[in-house]
Amino acid sequence: MSTHATDADGAGWLEFTAVLMFAVAFFRIITAIAYFSKSNKIDNLTNGLFSSHTWAWGAWDILIAVVAIFAGLSLLGGGGFGRVIGYIFGILVIVQGFTVIDIAPWYGALAIVLGVLVVYGLARTPRRATA
């Protein structure tokens, strides 16, 4: 008799997406620290959304980190907020992958695959019934 553990509700995909949300948050916190310290390792941002105001770039990264942390916690708790943010994250990563694929082919392709896995995992995993 074979005992094979299966994940009938696909919870593994939710944990996968939650871990990605936490990774995004961790990376954004690190970049926010660099922006707040006006690191010389930061590229020229004068043509960006916030111009050369590195405090604004740091605040933007902190905002993304906070949303990603709440999305990851929501996913682990079975909440809908995490699913919505996960879908948005996956779609944005796919779009960004296509925009940079001619500049950085490996990064672009990997980003597209990662975004597709997130969207697939969230779509494949049924919503948990709320009481």
DSSP file (Angstrom, degrees, kcal/mol; ACC not computed):
  #  RESIDUE AA STRUCTURE BP1 BP2  ACC     N-H-->O    O-->H-N    N-H-->O    O-->H-N    TCO  KAPPA ALPHA  PHI   PSI    X-CA   Y-CA   Z-CA
    1    1 A M              0   0    0      0, 0.0     2,-0.4     0, 0.0     0, 0.0   0.000 360.0 360.0 360.0 128.0    0.0    0.0    0.0
    2    2 A S        -     0   0    0      2,-0.0     2,-0.7     0, 0.0     0, 0.0  -0.780 360.0-157.0 -98.2 133.9    1.4    3.3   -1.1
    3    3 A T        +     0   0    0     -2,-0.4     2,-0.5     2,-0.0     0, 0.0  -0.937  17.1 176.4-111.0 113.4    1.0    6.4    1.0
    4    4 A H        -     0   0    0     -2,-0.7     2,-0.5     2,-0.0    -2,-0.0  -0.963  23.4-139.4-120.2 117.6    1.4    9.5   -1.2
    5    5 A A        -     0   0    0     -2,-0.5     2,-0.4     2,-0.0    -2,-0.0  -0.632  25.3-175.0 -78.4 124.7    0.8   12.9    0.4
    6    6 A T        -     0   0    0     -2,-0.5     2,-1.0     4,-0.0     3,-0.2  -0.896  28.3-134.4-119.1 151.6   -1.1   15.2   -1.9
    7    7 A D    >   +     0   0    0     -2,-0.4     3,-1.3     1,-0.2     5,-0.1  -0.766  27.3 177.8-103.5  85.9   -1.9   18.8   -1.5
    8    8 A A  T 3  S+     0   0    0     -2,-1.0    -1,-0.2     1,-0.3     0, 0.0   0.832  78.7  44.3 -62.7 -34.8   -5.6   18.7   -2.6
    9    9 A D  T 3  S-     0   0    0     -3,-0.2    -1,-0.3   116,-0.1    -2,-0.0   0.444 106.0-123.0 -94.0   2.9   -6.2   22.4   -1.9
   10   10 A G    X>  +     0   0    0     -3,-1.3     3,-1.4   115,-0.1     4,-0.8   0.783  54.8 154.3  68.9  27.0   -3.0   23.6   -3.5
   11   11 A A  H 3>  +     0   0    0      1,-0.3     4,-2.0     2,-0.2     3,-0.3   0.773  61.4  71.7 -62.0 -25.3   -1.8   25.4   -0.4
   12   12 A G  H 3> S+     0   0    0      1,-0.2     4,-2.2     2,-0.2    -1,-0.3   0.848  93.9  54.5 -59.2 -34.1    1.8   25.1   -1.5
   13   13 A W  H <> S+     0   0    0     -3,-1.4     4,-2.4     2,-0.2    -1,-0.2   0.873 105.7  52.1 -68.2 -36.4    1.2   27.7   -4.2
   14   14 A L  H  X S+     0   0    0     -4,-0.8     4,-2.4    -3,-0.3    -2,-0.2   0.909 110.5  47.7 -66.4 -40.3   -0.1   30.1   -1.6
   15   15 A E  H  X S+     0   0    0     -4,-2.0     4,-2.7     2,-0.2    -2,-0.2   0.893 109.8  54.2 -65.6 -38.5    3.0   29.6    0.5
   16   16 A F  H  X S+     0   0    0     -4,-2.2     4,-1.9     1,-0.2    -2,-0.2   0.937 111.9  43.4 -58.3 -48.0    5.2   30.0   -2.6
   17   17 A T  H  X S+     0   0    0     -4,-2.4     4,-2.2     2,-0.2    -2,-0.2   0.877 112.5  53.2 -67.7 -37.6    3.5   33.4   -3.4
   18   18 A A  H  X S+     0   0    0     -4,-2.4     4,-2.3     2,-0.2    -2,-0.2   0.914 107.9  50.5 -63.6 -42.1    3.7   34.5    0.2
   19   19 A V  H  X S+     0   0    0     -4,-2.7     4,-2.3     1,-0.2    -1,-0.2   0.898 109.5  51.3 -62.7 -39.7    7.5   33.7    0.3
   20   20 A L  H  X S+     0   0    0     -4,-1.9     4,-2.6     2,-0.2    -1,-0.2   0.899 108.2  52.0 -63.4 -39.7    7.9   35.8   -2.8
   21   21 A M  H  X S+     0   0    0     -4,-2.2     4,-2.4     1,-0.2    -2,-0.2   0.918 110.6  47.6 -62.2 -42.5    6.0   38.7   -1.2
   22   22 A F  H  X S+     0   0    0     -4,-2.3     4,-2.6     2,-0.2    -2,-0.2   0.879 111.0  51.5 -66.1 -37.0    8.3   38.5    1.8
   23   23 A A  H  X S+     0   0    0     -4,-2.3     4,-2.4     2,-0.2    -2,-0.2   0.913 109.7  49.4 -65.3 -42.1   11.3   38.4   -0.5
   24   24 A V  H  X S+     0   0    0     -4,-2.6     4,-2.6     2,-0.2    -2,-0.2   0.929 111.9  49.3 -60.0 -45.5   10.1   41.5   -2.4
   25   25 A A  H  X S+     0   0    0     -4,-2.4     4,-2.1     1,-0.2    -2,-0.2   0.923 110.7  49.4 -61.4 -45.0    9.5   43.3    1.0
   26   26 A F  H  X S+     0   0    0     -4,-2.6     4,-1.9     1,-0.2    -1,-0.2   0.922 112.9  46.8 -61.4 -45.0   13.0   42.4    2.2
   27   27 A F  H  X S+     0   0    0     -4,-2.4     4,-2.4     1,-0.2    -1,-0.2   0.910 111.6  51.0 -64.6 -42.0   14.7   43.6   -1.0
   28   28 A R  H  X S+     0   0    0     -4,-2.6     4,-2.2     1,-0.2    -1,-0.2   0.842 107.3  53.7 -66.4 -33.1   12.7   46.8   -1.0
   29   29 A I  H  X S+     0   0    0     -4,-2.1     4,-2.1     2,-0.2    -1,-0.2   0.913 109.3  49.0 -65.5 -41.6   13.6   47.5    2.7
   30   30 A I  H  X S+     0   0    0     -4,-1.9     4,-1.8     1,-0.2    -2,-0.2   0.925 113.1  46.0 -63.4 -44.6   17.3   47.1    1.7
   31   31 A T  H  X S+     0   0    0     -4,-2.4     4,-2.3     1,-0.2    -1,-0.2   0.860 109.5  55.4 -68.7 -32.9   16.9   49.5   -1.3
   32   32 A A  H  X S+     0   0    0     -4,-2.2     4,-3.0     2,-0.2     5,-0.2   0.908 105.7  52.0 -63.8 -40.6   15.0   52.0    0.9
   33   33 A I  H  X S+     0   0    0     -4,-2.1     4,-1.9     1,-0.2    -1,-0.2   0.912 109.5  49.8 -61.0 -41.4   17.9   52.1    3.3
   34   34 A A  H  <>S+     0   0    0     -4,-1.8     5,-2.3     2,-0.2     4,-0.3   0.904 112.0  47.9 -64.0 -40.3   20.2   52.8    0.4
   35   35 A Y  H ><5S+     0   0    0     -4,-2.3     3,-1.3     1,-0.2    -2,-0.2   0.925 111.3  49.9 -65.8 -43.7   18.0   55.6   -0.8
   36   36 A F  H 3<5S+     0   0    0     -4,-3.0    -1,-0.2     1,-0.3    -2,-0.2   0.827 111.8  48.2 -65.6 -30.8   17.7   57.1    2.7
   37   37 A S  T 3<5S-     0   0    0     -4,-1.9    -1,-0.3    -5,-0.2    -2,-0.2   0.435 108.3-126.5 -88.4   1.9   21.4   57.1    3.2
   38   38 A K  T < 5 -     0   0    0     -3,-1.3    -3,-0.2    -4,-0.3    -2,-0.1   0.927  36.1-158.2  52.4  50.3   21.9   58.7   -0.3
   39   39 A S    > < -     0   0    0     -5,-2.3     3,-1.1     1,-0.1    -1,-0.1  -0.217  22.3-134.3 -59.7 144.5   24.3   55.8   -1.2
   40   40 A N  T 3  S+     0   0    0      1,-0.2    -1,-0.1    -3,-0.1    -2,-0.0   0.485 100.7  74.0 -78.2  -1.6   26.8   56.5   -4.0
   41   41 A K  T 3  S+     0   0    0     -7,-0.1     2,-0.3     2,-0.0    -1,-0.2   0.486  73.8 103.6 -87.4  -2.9   25.8   53.1   -5.4
   42   42 A I  S <  S-     0   0    0     -3,-1.1     3,-0.1    -8,-0.1     0, 0.0  -0.628  73.2-123.4 -83.0 135.7   22.4   54.5   -6.6
   43   43 A D        -     0   0    0     -2,-0.3     2,-0.5     1,-0.2    -1,-0.1  -0.138  44.2 -73.0 -67.3 170.1   22.1   55.2  -10.4
   44   44 A N        +     0   0    0      1,-0.1     3,-0.2     2,-0.0    -1,-0.2  -0.558  50.9 177.2 -67.6 118.9   21.2   58.6  -11.7
   45   45 A L    >   +     0   0    0     -2,-0.5     3,-2.2     1,-0.1     8,-0.2   0.197  42.0 114.7-109.8  13.5   17.5   59.0  -11.0
   46   46 A T  T 3  S+     0   0    0      1,-0.3     6,-0.2     6,-0.1    -1,-0.1   0.764  80.6  46.7 -62.7 -25.2   16.9   62.5  -12.3
   47   47 A N  T 3  S+     0   0    0     -3,-0.2    -1,-0.3     4,-0.2    -2,-0.1   0.330  96.8 101.9 -96.0   7.9   14.6   61.3  -15.1
   48   48 A G  S X  S-     0   0    0     -3,-2.2     3,-1.3     3,-0.2     4,-0.1  -0.175  91.9 -88.9 -86.0-179.0   12.6   59.1  -12.8
   49   49 A L  T 3  S+     0   0    0      1,-0.3     3,-0.1     2,-0.1    -1,-0.1   0.860 127.5  32.9 -57.9 -41.5    9.2   59.5  -11.2
   50   50 A F  T >  S-     0   0    0      1,-0.4     3,-1.7    -5,-0.1    -1,-0.3   0.172 100.7-140.3-104.5  16.5   10.6   61.3   -8.1
   51   51 A S  T <   -     0   0    0     -3,-1.3    -1,-0.4     1,-0.2    -3,-0.2  -0.296  65.5 -31.1  57.4-139.5   13.5   63.0   -9.8
   52   52 A S  T 3  S+     0   0    0     -6,-0.2     2,-1.4    -3,-0.1    -1,-0.2   0.212 100.3 121.7 -96.7  16.3   16.7   63.0   -7.7
   53   53 A H    X>  -     0   0    0     -3,-1.7     4,-1.5     1,-0.2     3,-0.8  -0.635  38.6-177.3 -80.3  92.1   14.8   63.1   -4.4
   54   54 A T  H 3> S+     0   0    0     -2,-1.4     4,-2.4     1,-0.3    -1,-0.2   0.776  77.2  63.4 -67.1 -25.0   16.1   59.9   -2.9
   55   55 A W  H 3> S+     0   0    0      2,-0.2     4,-2.4     1,-0.2    -1,-0.3   0.884 103.6  49.3 -64.4 -35.8   13.9   60.3    0.2
   56   56 A A  H <> S+     0   0    0     -3,-0.8     4,-2.4     2,-0.2    -2,-0.2   0.897 110.2  49.6 -69.8 -39.7   10.9   59.9   -2.0
   57   57 A W  H  X S+     0   0    0     -4,-1.5     4,-2.2     2,-0.2    -2,-0.2   0.902 111.9  49.7 -63.2 -39.7   12.3   56.8   -3.7
   58   58 A G  H  X S+     0   0    0     -4,-2.4     4,-2.3     2,-0.2    -2,-0.2   0.907 110.5  49.0 -64.5 -42.3   13.0   55.4   -0.2
   59   59 A A  H  X S+     0   0    0     -4,-2.4     4,-2.4     2,-0.2    -2,-0.2   0.889 110.0  52.6 -63.9 -39.0    9.5   56.1    0.9
   60   60 A W  H  X S+     0   0    0     -4,-2.4     4,-2.3     2,-0.2    -2,-0.2   0.920 110.3  47.6 -61.2 -44.8    8.1   54.5   -2.2
   61   61 A D  H  X S+     0   0    0     -4,-2.2     4,-2.4     1,-0.2    -2,-0.2   0.883 110.6  51.3 -66.6 -37.7   10.2   51.3   -1.5
   62   62 A I  H  X S+     0   0    0     -4,-2.3     4,-2.6     2,-0.2    -1,-0.2   0.910 109.1  51.7 -64.1 -40.8    9.0   51.3    2.1
   63   63 A L  H  X S+     0   0    0     -4,-2.4     4,-2.3     2,-0.2    -2,-0.2   0.926 110.9  47.1 -60.4 -45.5    5.4   51.5    0.9
   64   64 A I  H  X S+     0   0    0     -4,-2.3     4,-2.5     1,-0.2    -1,-0.2   0.902 111.8  51.9 -63.0 -40.1    5.9   48.6   -1.5
   65   65 A A  H  X S+     0   0    0     -4,-2.4     4,-2.4     2,-0.2    -2,-0.2   0.913 109.7  48.4 -63.1 -43.3    7.6   46.6    1.3
   66   66 A V  H  X S+     0   0    0     -4,-2.6     4,-2.5     2,-0.2     5,-0.2   0.926 112.8  47.5 -64.2 -44.7    4.7   47.2    3.7
   67   67 A V  H  X S+     0   0    0     -4,-2.3     4,-2.4     1,-0.2    -2,-0.2   0.911 112.6  50.1 -62.3 -41.9    2.1   46.2    1.1
   68   68 A A  H  X S+     0   0    0     -4,-2.5     4,-2.6     2,-0.2    -2,-0.2   0.890 110.2  49.9 -65.2 -39.2    4.1   43.1    0.3
   69   69 A I  H  X S+     0   0    0     -4,-2.4     4,-2.5     2,-0.2     5,-0.2   0.947 113.0  45.7 -64.7 -47.1    4.4   42.1    3.9
   70   70 A F  H  X S+     0   0    0     -4,-2.5     4,-2.4     1,-0.2    -2,-0.2   0.878 112.8  51.5 -63.5 -36.3    0.7   42.5    4.5
   71   71 A A  H  X S+     0   0    0     -4,-2.4     4,-2.6    -5,-0.2    -1,-0.2   0.922 110.2  48.7 -65.7 -43.6    0.0   40.6    1.2
   72   72 A G  H  X S+     0   0    0     -4,-2.6     4,-2.2     2,-0.2    -2,-0.2   0.921 113.4  46.3 -62.2 -44.3    2.2   37.7    2.3
   73   73 A L  H  X S+     0   0    0     -4,-2.5     4,-1.6     1,-0.2    -1,-0.2   0.893 112.1  51.8 -64.8 -38.8    0.6   37.5    5.7
   74   74 A S  H  X>S+     0   0    0     -4,-2.4     5,-3.4    -5,-0.2     4,-0.5   0.907 109.0  50.4 -63.5 -42.0   -2.8   37.7    4.1
   75   75 A L  H ><5S+     0   0    0     -4,-2.6     3,-1.1     1,-0.2    -2,-0.2   0.917 109.5  50.2 -62.4 -42.6   -1.9   34.8    1.8
   76   76 A L  H 3<5S+     0   0    0     -4,-2.2    -1,-0.2     1,-0.3    -2,-0.2   0.820 113.7  46.6 -66.2 -28.8   -0.8   32.7    4.7
   77   77 A G  H 3<5S-     0   0    0     -4,-1.6    -1,-0.3    -5,-0.2    -2,-0.2   0.439 118.1-111.3 -90.8  -0.1   -4.0   33.4    6.5
   78   78 A G  T <<5 +     0   0    0     -3,-1.1    50,-0.3    -4,-0.5    -3,-0.2   0.694  63.3 156.0  81.2  19.4   -6.2   32.7    3.4
   79   79 A G     >< -     0   0    0     -5,-3.4     4,-0.8    -6,-0.2    -1,-0.2  -0.392  49.6-131.3 -82.2 158.2   -7.2   36.3    2.9
   80   80 A G  H  > S+     0   0    0      1,-0.2     4,-2.3     2,-0.2     5,-0.2   0.777 100.1  67.8 -77.1 -28.6   -8.4   37.9   -0.3
   81   81 A F  H  > S+     0   0    0      1,-0.2     4,-2.5     2,-0.2     5,-0.2   0.921 100.7  49.4 -58.2 -45.0   -6.1   40.9   -0.1
   82   82 A G  H  > S+     0   0    0      1,-0.2     4,-2.5     2,-0.2    -1,-0.2   0.865 109.1  52.4 -63.0 -37.1   -3.0   38.8   -0.6
   83   83 A R  H  X S+     0   0    0     -4,-0.8     4,-2.5     2,-0.2    -1,-0.2   0.927 110.7  46.9 -65.2 -44.3   -4.6   37.1   -3.6
   84   84 A V  H  X S+     0   0    0     -4,-2.3     4,-2.5     2,-0.2    -2,-0.2   0.944 115.5  44.7 -63.6 -48.0   -5.3   40.4   -5.3
   85   85 A I  H  X S+     0   0    0     -4,-2.5     4,-3.1     1,-0.2    -1,-0.2   0.879 111.7  54.9 -64.2 -37.2   -1.9   41.8   -4.5
   86   86 A G  H  X S+     0   0    0     -4,-2.5     4,-2.8    -5,-0.2    -2,-0.2   0.919 109.1  46.6 -61.7 -44.1   -0.4   38.5   -5.7
   87   87 A Y  H  X S+     0   0    0     -4,-2.5     4,-2.6     2,-0.2     5,-0.2   0.934 113.9  47.9 -61.9 -46.1   -2.2   38.7   -9.0
   88   88 A I  H  X S+     0   0    0     -4,-2.5     4,-2.6     1,-0.2     5,-0.2   0.930 112.9  49.0 -61.2 -44.8   -1.1   42.3   -9.5
   89   89 A F  H  X S+     0   0    0     -4,-3.1     4,-2.4     1,-0.2    -2,-0.2   0.938 112.0  48.6 -58.6 -48.9    2.5   41.4   -8.5
   90   90 A G  H  X S+     0   0    0     -4,-2.8     4,-2.0     1,-0.2    -2,-0.2   0.912 113.1  46.3 -59.9 -44.6    2.5   38.5  -11.0
   91   91 A I  H  X S+     0   0    0     -4,-2.6     4,-2.5     2,-0.2    -1,-0.2   0.916 112.7  49.6 -66.1 -43.2    1.1   40.6  -13.9
   92   92 A L  H  X S+     0   0    0     -4,-2.6     4,-2.8    -5,-0.2    -1,-0.2   0.885 110.1  51.3 -63.8 -37.8    3.5   43.5  -13.2
   93   93 A V  H  X S+     0   0    0     -4,-2.4     4,-2.3    -5,-0.2    -1,-0.2   0.896 110.1  49.6 -66.0 -39.3    6.5   41.1  -13.1
   94   94 A I  H  X S+     0   0    0     -4,-2.0     4,-2.0     2,-0.2    -2,-0.2   0.942 112.9  46.4 -63.0 -47.2    5.4   39.6  -16.4
   95   95 A V  H  X S+     0   0    0     -4,-2.5     4,-1.8     1,-0.2    -2,-0.2   0.927 113.1  49.2 -61.8 -45.0    5.1   43.0  -18.0
   96   96 A Q  H  X S+     0   0    0     -4,-2.8     4,-1.5     1,-0.2    -1,-0.2   0.887 107.4  56.1 -62.8 -37.6    8.4   44.1  -16.6
   97   97 A G  H  X S+     0   0    0     -4,-2.3     4,-0.8     1,-0.2    -1,-0.2   0.907 108.2  47.2 -59.9 -42.0   10.1   40.9  -17.9
   98   98 A F  H  < S+     0   0    0     -4,-2.0     4,-0.3     1,-0.2     3,-0.3   0.841 109.4  54.5 -68.7 -32.0    8.9   41.7  -21.4
   99   99 A T  H  < S+     0   0    0     -4,-1.8    -1,-0.2     1,-0.2    -2,-0.2   0.777 118.2  33.3 -74.0 -24.0   10.1   45.3  -21.2
  100  100 A V  H >X S+     0   0    0     -4,-1.5     4,-3.3    -3,-0.2     3,-0.7   0.400  87.1 100.0-109.5   2.4   13.7   44.3  -20.2
  101  101 A I  T 3< S+     0   0    0     -4,-0.8     8,-0.1    -3,-0.3    -1,-0.1   0.812  84.3  50.2 -64.4 -28.9   14.0   41.1  -22.2
  102  102 A D  T 34 S+     0   0    0     -4,-0.3    -1,-0.3     2,-0.1    -2,-0.1   0.771 118.0  39.7 -78.1 -23.7   16.0   42.8  -25.0
  103  103 A I  T <4 S+     0   0    0     -3,-0.7    -2,-0.2     1,-0.2    -1,-0.1   0.877 136.2  14.2 -87.6 -44.4   18.4   44.4  -22.4
  104  104 A A     X  -     0   0    0     -4,-3.3     4,-3.0    -7,-0.1     5,-0.2  -0.758  69.7-178.9-134.3  84.5   18.8   41.5  -20.0
  105  105 A P  H  > S+     0   0    0      0, 0.0     4,-2.6     0, 0.0     5,-0.2   0.873  81.5  46.3 -58.0 -43.7   17.5   38.3  -21.6
  106  106 A W  H  > S+     0   0    0      2,-0.2     4,-2.4     1,-0.2     5,-0.2   0.923 116.2  45.1 -67.1 -43.1   18.1   35.9  -18.7
  107  107 A Y  H  > S+     0   0    0      2,-0.2     4,-2.7     1,-0.2     5,-0.2   0.934 114.6  48.7 -64.5 -45.9   16.6   38.3  -16.2
  108  108 A G  H  X S+     0   0    0     -4,-3.0     4,-2.2    -8,-0.3    -2,-0.2   0.920 113.4  46.1 -60.6 -45.6   13.6   39.1  -18.4
  109  109 A A  H  X S+     0   0    0     -4,-2.6     4,-2.4    -5,-0.2    -1,-0.2   0.910 113.7  48.8 -65.2 -42.4   12.9   35.4  -19.1
  110  110 A L  H  X S+     0   0    0     -4,-2.4     4,-2.6    -5,-0.2    -2,-0.2   0.896 110.6  51.2 -65.0 -39.6   13.2   34.5  -15.4
  111  111 A A  H  X S+     0   0    0     -4,-2.7     4,-2.7     2,-0.2    -2,-0.2   0.910 110.1  49.6 -63.0 -42.2   10.9   37.3  -14.4
  112  112 A I  H  X S+     0   0    0     -4,-2.2     4,-2.5     2,-0.2    -2,-0.2   0.933 112.2  47.3 -62.7 -45.9    8.3   36.2  -16.9
  113  113 A V  H  X S+     0   0    0     -4,-2.4     4,-2.4     2,-0.2    -2,-0.2   0.920 112.9  49.3 -61.5 -44.4    8.5   32.6  -15.7
  114  114 A L  H  X S+     0   0    0     -4,-2.6     4,-2.1     1,-0.2    -2,-0.2   0.919 112.0  48.0 -62.7 -44.5    8.3   33.7  -12.0
  115  115 A G  H  X S+     0   0    0     -4,-2.7     4,-2.4     1,-0.2    -1,-0.2   0.898 111.4  50.3 -62.7 -41.3    5.2   35.9  -12.8
  116  116 A V  H  X S+     0   0    0     -4,-2.5     4,-2.9     1,-0.2     5,-0.2   0.899 109.2  51.8 -64.7 -40.4    3.5   33.1  -14.7
  117  117 A L  H  X S+     0   0    0     -4,-2.4     4,-2.7     2,-0.2    -1,-0.2   0.900 110.4  48.7 -63.0 -40.2    4.1   30.7  -11.8
  118  118 A V  H  X S+     0   0    0     -4,-2.1     4,-2.4     2,-0.2     5,-0.2   0.953 114.8  43.5 -64.2 -49.5    2.6   33.2   -9.3
  119  119 A V  H  X S+     0   0    0     -4,-2.4     4,-2.4     1,-0.2    -2,-0.2   0.918 116.1  48.6 -63.6 -43.3   -0.5   33.8  -11.5
  120  120 A Y  H  X S+     0   0    0     -4,-2.9     4,-2.5    -5,-0.2     5,-0.2   0.931 111.9  49.2 -61.0 -46.3   -0.9   30.1  -12.2
  121  121 A G  H  X S+     0   0    0     -4,-2.7     4,-1.5    -5,-0.2    -2,-0.2   0.902 113.4  45.1 -62.8 -42.0   -0.5   29.1   -8.5
  122  122 A L  H  < S+     0   0    0     -4,-2.4    -1,-0.2     1,-0.2    -2,-0.2   0.891 115.4  47.5 -68.9 -38.5   -3.1   31.7   -7.4
  123  123 A A  H  < S+     0   0    0     -4,-2.4    -2,-0.2    -5,-0.2    -1,-0.2   0.852 113.0  49.0 -69.7 -33.5   -5.5   30.7  -10.1
  124  124 A R  H  < S+     0   0    0     -4,-2.5    -1,-0.2    -5,-0.2    -2,-0.2   0.778  96.2  81.2 -77.0 -27.8   -5.1   27.0   -9.4
  125  125 A T  S  < S-     0   0    0     -4,-1.5  -115,-0.1    -5,-0.2  -116,-0.1  -0.695  80.5-132.2 -85.8 121.3   -5.6   27.3   -5.7
  126  126 A P        -     0   0    0      0, 0.0     2,-0.2     0, 0.0    -2,-0.1  -0.345  26.8-102.9 -69.6 152.3   -9.2   27.5   -4.7
  127  127 A R        -     0   0    0      1,-0.1     2,-0.3    -2,-0.0   -48,-0.1  -0.509  37.6-116.2 -71.7 141.6  -10.3   30.2   -2.3
  128  128 A R        -     0   0    0    -50,-0.3     2,-0.2    -2,-0.2    -1,-0.1  -0.571  31.1-107.8 -78.5 142.0  -10.9   28.9    1.3
  129  129 A A        -     0   0    0     -2,-0.3     2,-0.4     1,-0.0    -1,-0.1  -0.512  32.2-140.5 -69.8 132.0  -14.4   29.2    2.6
  130  130 A T              0   0    0     -2,-0.2    -1,-0.0     1,-0.1   -52,-0.0  -0.770 360.0 360.0 -96.8 141.8  -14.7   31.9    5.2
  131  131 A A              0   0    0     -2,-0.4    -1,-0.1     0, 0.0    -2,-0.0   0.453 360.0 360.0 -90.2 360.0  -16.9   31.3    8.2
